[in-house]
Amino acid sequence: MSNPVNLRRRRLLGTTIASIGVLDLGLAELAHAQPAPSANGGTLLAGQANPFGTLQQIDAGVLNIGYADLGPKNGPVMILLHGWPYDIYSYAEVAPALAAAGYRVLVPYLRGYGTTRIRSADTPRNGQQAALAADIIAFMDALKIKQAHFGGYDWGARTADIIAALWPERCKTLVSVSGYLIGSQEANRKPLPPAAEFAWWYQFYFTTERGAQGYAANCKEFNRLIWKLASPTWKFDDATYDRSAAAFDNPDHVAVVIHNYRWRLGLAQGESKYDALEQRLATAPGITVPTITMEGDANGAPHPEPSAYAKKFTGKYQHRNIGGGIGHNLPQEAPKAFVQAMLDVVHL
């Protein structure tokens, strides 16, 4: 990566990311809401239809969030949350289909992605799980949305799980790829079997200064590798990857990702304002809202077995295994199955 922003990331990461304090990446000018630079956080590629139209921007808590807004404004709300290293285009086929079914579909960029910006240079570039969940609650508050149906995978599934567990009054139903992903620093202190530890190679890489600098210098190449490893049979083309990879040009992306994985292992501090939430999450709270969990048959990323989490869902519940070589990015690889789950869970 050769643009000036990324070079500056490399210089800053070498001196400040170990402590994960306030990473001042020259963002003071972004403290106020900015219009989305384009519908996909970058340049729409030739030959690709834009399923989202013009992105919206809204101040919500510490963020100015970029998001797609499809379907009737008075329809029941569905919020779809993406993971790492992906973006809102995981829902390029899912969101229009749900909108056509009469739902208002909101697909926000998480902090550190696309057109979402941390509004103040003084705000820590924090990737801990409670912060991401609080972001989405603030997003709902800003849009005056009391309740929504949630769907997600990877970071998005964890965020949706947390909202369902801690704010069930805000979550009508849940579709969660790979099931129950709520964790804690205490739980993560327990060593895993060697094969499982090996699957988390990138997490250990990110704990090192070499890893932080390597991710900053080679972000798009690194994330393409993750796509291939996490979905070994998915034959995505360059245009599909490049459309999503534009979201990684966010000036906070590297800092948020590195902090997320270091925080999980207790190697970086979170913010004290989230301590009470993390204490509740550390108890592995159950989820009572109607839920469908899903898993692809070719998920190459670390993920729990369905039998390990089924009892965490104490309300109406189904699990669906999706065949056909479906990997980690299930909504994009099997959009029809994901759409069907979102529609079915409403009537579970």
N, C-alpha and C positions, 0 to 999 in steps of 0.2 A: 504494500500500500504506500503510495507516494505523495498523497496530498498533504498540505501543510497541517491540517488538523490532526492527522494520524501521526505525523512526525512529532508534534507537540505532545501527543499522548505518550509516546515512547519516553520523552525526556521526563515528563511528570511521573510516570509510573515508576521509574527507576528510583525516585527519591521519596515518594509519598504513599504509594499504595500499600506498603507493608503495614502501616498503621491505620489505613482506611479512615482518615479523618476527612476533612472537607477537601475534595479534589477540585481546586479552582482551575477549571479548564477554559477560563476566559469567557464565561457565560453570563456575565452581569447584564449584558444587553438583552438576554433572553428572559429576564425576570418578569416581563409582561407577556401577555398572549401574543402569539405570532400566527399569521395565516399559514396553512399547510403549504409547503413549497410545491407539492404535486400530489396526485391522488395515491401514489404508492410510496411516498417518501423518497422518490428518485425519479428517473426518467422512464416513462412507459415505453416498453420495447416494441419495435415494429412487429406487426402481425398479432399482437396480443390485445384482446378486448379488455376493457377496464370494467370489472364487475361492480365496483364500489361507487363510481361517480366521484364528485368532489368530496374530499375528506373535510370533516368538521374539526374545530378546535375549541376546547373549553377549559377554563381554569378550574381545577379541582384539587383542593388541598395544596400540596407542595408542587403539584405538576400543572402544566398546560398540556392536556391530553389530546392527541390526534386520534380520530376515530371515524369509522365508516358508519353510516346511519341509513339503513335500507328498510323498505316496507312502510305500511301505514303508520303515521305518528300516533294514532290512537289505538293501535293494535297491542296485544299483550307483548311484553318485552322479552327478548332473548339476548343474552350477553355471551359472546363467544371469545374465549381467551387463548392466545397463542403461547407457545413455549420457546425455549432456546435450543438451537439457534435458528429460529424461524420468524415468521411475522404474520400479519393479518391475512396474507395471501394463502395461508393454510385453509382459509374459509372462502376461497374464490368461487367455488361451486356451491358450497353449503349455504352461505348467507343469502344469495339470490333465491335459492329454492325455498328457504324458510320464509323469506319475505313474500314470495308468491303464495305461500300458504296462509298469509294474513298476519304474520308476526312483524313487529318492529324489531329489527336485528341490529344490534350495536356490536361493533368489533373494534375495540380500542388497542392501540399500541401500548404495550407495557412500558414502564420506565426504562430508558436506555435504548429504545427502539423507534425507528421511523420519525414521525413528526412530533412525538411526545417529548417535552422538555421539562427538566427540573427548573423551576422558576427563579430560584435564587442561587447565586454562586456560594452562598453560605450553607446551603443544605447538603448534608453528607450524601455522597453517591452510594446509597445503601441498597443492597440487594437481598436483605433478609426476608424470609417468607411473610412475616406479619406486615412489613412495609408494603409489599405488593398487594396484599389483601386490603389493607387500609386505603390504598390508592383507588381500588375499584369501588369501595364503599363511598369514598369522596366523589368519585365519578357519578355514581347513582344520585348522590345528594345534589350535585351540581345540576343534574338534568331533572331533578325532582321525580325520580323513579323510586317508588316504595318497594316494589318487588320485581324480581325477574327470574326467568328460567336460565340456568347456567349450563354451559358446555365448555370443556377444555381438555387439553392434553399437556403433558410435561409441566413446565412452570404454570401454565394456564389451568391444568387440572388441580395442581396443588393449591393455587389461589382460590379456585372455585370450591374445593373441599373445605378450605378454611372458612370461607364465607358461609357455607352450609352448616359448618360445625359451630361457629361462634355467633353468627347472625342469621339463624334459621328464619327469622321473620322477614328477611330480605330475599331469601332464596326459595322460590316455589318448587323447583325441581332441579335435578342435577344429572348431567351426563359426564362421566369422568373416565377418560382413557387411562388405563393402568391402575384404576381404582383409587385406593386410599393412599395419598402421598404426603400427608402431614408428617413432619419430622420434628426433631429437636436436637440441640447440640448434645444433650446428655445421651440420647439414643445413638447418635452418630459416633460416640466414643467407643462403642463396642466393635471390635474387629470383626470383619466378615470372612467367610471362607476365601481361600486364595483366588478361585475363579471369579468370585464376585468383586474382590478388590481389583483384580486385573481389569474388569469391565469399567471401573471408575478411573482409568488411567488419567483422563484429562483433569479430573478433580485434583489429583495429586500434582499434576503438572502446574496447575494454577496456584498451588500453594507456594511455589518458588518464584523468586524474582525473574528468573529466566523465563518461566511460563507466562508471567504477566507481560513481560516485554515481547515474548514471542507471539502472544495473542494479539497484542497491539500492532505488531509489525506485519502479521500474516493473517489477519482476522478473516478475510473472505476465503482464503485458501483453507484455513483451519476449519471453518464452519462447513465448507463443502465436504471435507473429509468426514465430519460428524454426520452429515446427511447420508453419506454412502454407508458408513458403518451402522447407523441406526436403522436404515431401511435398505438392506443389502440387495433386494430384488426390485426396488423402485427405479425405473429407468427415466428419471427426470432429465430434461434437456438443459442446455446452458441458459436459454431464455427464461425458463422457469426458475432456475436458481438465481440468476442475476436480478430478476424482479424482486425477489425476497431479500437478496443480499444488500440491496440499496438501504434497507432498514438498519444495517449495522454501521452506517456512516454517522449515526447519532453520536454527538460529542461525548455522551456519558456511557456509551455502550460498554466499552472495555472496563471501566471502573465498576459499573454495576455487576457485570458478569463475574469479575474477579472477586468482588466482595461477597457475592452470593455463595460461591463455592468455598471461600475461606471461612465465611461465617458458619456454614454447616458443620465444619470440623472444629469450631471453637477457636480458630486462628485469627479472627477479626471480630471486633465488638459490634454489636448492634446499637441502636439508639434506645436510650432509657425509656422514652415514651412508649415503646412497644413491649417493655418488660412484662407487664401484666398479661398482655395477649400471649406472649411466648410461654409464660408459665401455664396458662390454660392449654395451649397447644401441646406442651410437654406431657400432659396427661393422656394424650391420644384420644380426644373426645369423640364420641360416636356421632354419626350423622343420621338424623331422623327424617329428612325430607325424602320424597320419592326419588329413587336413583337407579340409573342404568350405568353399569360399568362395562368397559369394552377393552378388548385386547386383540391386536393383530397377530397372525400366526408367524410373522417374520420380523418381529420387533427385535432389533439388534442392540438396543440401548438397555442399560440396567433397569429392571422393573420387577415388581413383586409378582408372585403367583396369585391368581384370583382366590385360591383357598386361604391365603394368608390374610386377606382383608375382608372377606365377605361378612364376617360378624360385626365389622365396624359400622355397617349400614343397617340400622335397626328399624327403619321404616319400610315401605314397599320397595322391593329391590329385585333387579334382574342383572345377570351378567351375560354378555354376548361375546363369543369368540368369532373373529372375522377372518375367514380364510382367503386364499388366493394370493399369498405372498405379500401381505400388508404389514408394513413396518411401523416405525415409531410415530410418524406424522399421519396418523390415521384419518383425520378429517380431509386431508388433501389426497391421500392415496385411496381412500374408500368413502368418497363424499356421500354416496347414496345410503350407505349403511349408517353414517353419522347423522344424516338428515332424518332417517327413519327413527333412530333412537331419540332424537330431540322431539320428534312428533309423538312418539309412543309414550315417552315418560310422562307427558302431560296427562295421559289417561291411565297411568299405571294404577 
